[in-house]
Amino acid sequence: MSKPSFAPKQARSRKTHDQLIAAARDILNERGLDAATVPRVADRAGLSPASVYRRFPSKDALMRAVLLGTLESLDANAAAKLTPELAQRYSLRQFAEMAVRNSLAHQRKNGKMLRALLQFVLNHPSAAFRKRVAELNIRSVQRVADFLLLKRSEIKHPQPEQAVSFALMLVGFALQEIVVLDTLPNVADPRLPKTDDDLVQELTRAFLGYLGAA
């Protein structure tokens, strides 16, 4: 007698899980953290609230899954793309500009969701959860740093390993402050470059200047 196959059931369960995460992300990005209630997420995903609670016993559990899933997805995408073969195709400057531009585009597109998730983790009572988030963020930065260090010959800073990670953090914090934490997005800040293209160029220049790259 052949054993029953669980693949279709697992595939349906995974699809439902992905629908819920996608619905939660959409609501977070449209209306913020307070609006991302379980009934509203269920309705957006085309499911009943009971089906959500079977997978996530609370809004907290759902939001944790959204945050950790988002970080893990970004890291997996970087791991797949940042290969030694890719490093041979462009200069450090080109990579730096692409990284800044892509990060800015991602934050512009998902700013409200990122602000909501940042609010969620900063106020979360679980130290273990906050530690896990920090570990994933560190791993992602280190993955990009390791890739950029394939261009070590273009870096003149006396401590390249430390410098690349620190430079990535500085650019990340700057973009977070400018985009994600901007409470008045429609009010021009005279301290900033006038266009996103100008902002990309200035952050790229700052990044490369710190590394001592041409």
ABEGO torsion letter per residue (X at the ends): XBBBBAAAAAAAAAAAAAAAAAAAAAAAAAAEAAABBAAAAAAAAGBBAAAAAAABABAAAAAAAAAAAAAAAAAAAAAAABBAAAAAABBAAAAAAAAAAAAAAAAAAAAAAAAAAAAAAAABABAAAAAAAAAAAAAAAAAAAAAAAAAAAABABABAAAAAAAAAAAAAAAAAAAAAABABAABBBAABBABAAAAAAAAAAAAAAAAGBX
